[in-house]
Structure formats: structure tokens, C-alpha cells
Amino acid sequence: MMKEVVRAMESGYLAYIGLFAFLFAFALILVRVFTMKKKDREELKNLPVDEPVEFHPKQH
């Protein structure tokens, strides 16, 4: 079974499928970004991404 998978990867078809899947997902993201309402963009722009995340490890 693994030999068939490796042979299929060598043929290049999986590389093309992966490339087209990536381009399709990227295009969908661009469409989503450019069709967002201004209110939604402002809300996402002001998210607190620079604040540190608190981490509390378990103590034994």
C-alpha cells in the first residue's frame, strides 16, 4: 500500500492537486476579506493580539 502511495507522489499528480487546493482556499479567503462589511473589519482589526497569553501549568 505504501509503495503505491509513493509511486503516486512521484508522478506529480498529488503535487498538482495540493497546489490547486491551496489556490482555491486562498481565493476563497480573498473573496471573504474583500466582501466583509466595514463594521466587521473594524471589529477584527481591534482584537488584542499583542497581549500575552496567561499560562498556568499544572503543579504536582
Rosetta constraint file for C-alpha pairs under 8 A:
AtomPair CA 1 CA 5 HARMONIC 6.58 0.50
AtomPair CA 2 CA 6 HARMONIC 6.21 0.50
AtomPair CA 3 CA 7 HARMONIC 6.12 0.50
AtomPair CA 4 CA 8 HARMONIC 6.12 0.50
AtomPair CA 5 CA 9 HARMONIC 6.30 0.50
AtomPair CA 6 CA 10 HARMONIC 6.28 0.50
AtomPair CA 7 CA 11 HARMONIC 6.47 0.50
AtomPair CA 8 CA 12 HARMONIC 7.08 0.50
AtomPair CA 8 CA 13 HARMONIC 6.97 0.50
AtomPair CA 8 CA 14 HARMONIC 7.04 0.50
AtomPair CA 9 CA 13 HARMONIC 6.74 0.50
AtomPair CA 9 CA 14 HARMONIC 5.67 0.50
AtomPair CA 9 CA 15 HARMONIC 7.20 0.50
AtomPair CA 12 CA 16 HARMONIC 6.52 0.50
AtomPair CA 13 CA 17 HARMONIC 6.25 0.50
AtomPair CA 14 CA 18 HARMONIC 6.05 0.50
AtomPair CA 15 CA 19 HARMONIC 6.11 0.50
AtomPair CA 16 CA 20 HARMONIC 6.12 0.50
AtomPair CA 17 CA 21 HARMONIC 6.06 0.50
AtomPair CA 18 CA 22 HARMONIC 6.13 0.50
AtomPair CA 19 CA 23 HARMONIC 6.20 0.50
AtomPair CA 20 CA 24 HARMONIC 5.98 0.50
AtomPair CA 21 CA 25 HARMONIC 6.15 0.50
AtomPair CA 22 CA 26 HARMONIC 6.05 0.50
AtomPair CA 23 CA 27 HARMONIC 6.05 0.50
AtomPair CA 24 CA 28 HARMONIC 6.27 0.50
AtomPair CA 25 CA 29 HARMONIC 6.26 0.50
AtomPair CA 26 CA 30 HARMONIC 6.27 0.50
AtomPair CA 27 CA 31 HARMONIC 6.19 0.50
AtomPair CA 28 CA 32 HARMONIC 6.17 0.50
AtomPair CA 29 CA 33 HARMONIC 6.17 0.50
AtomPair CA 30 CA 34 HARMONIC 6.12 0.50
AtomPair CA 31 CA 35 HARMONIC 6.08 0.50
AtomPair CA 32 CA 36 HARMONIC 6.24 0.50
AtomPair CA 36 CA 40 HARMONIC 6.46 0.50
AtomPair CA 36 CA 41 HARMONIC 6.60 0.50
AtomPair CA 37 CA 41 HARMONIC 6.42 0.50
AtomPair CA 38 CA 42 HARMONIC 6.20 0.50
AtomPair CA 39 CA 43 HARMONIC 6.24 0.50
AtomPair CA 40 CA 44 HARMONIC 6.23 0.50
AtomPair CA 41 CA 45 HARMONIC 5.94 0.50
AtomPair CA 42 CA 46 HARMONIC 6.34 0.50
AtomPair CA 43 CA 47 HARMONIC 6.89 0.50
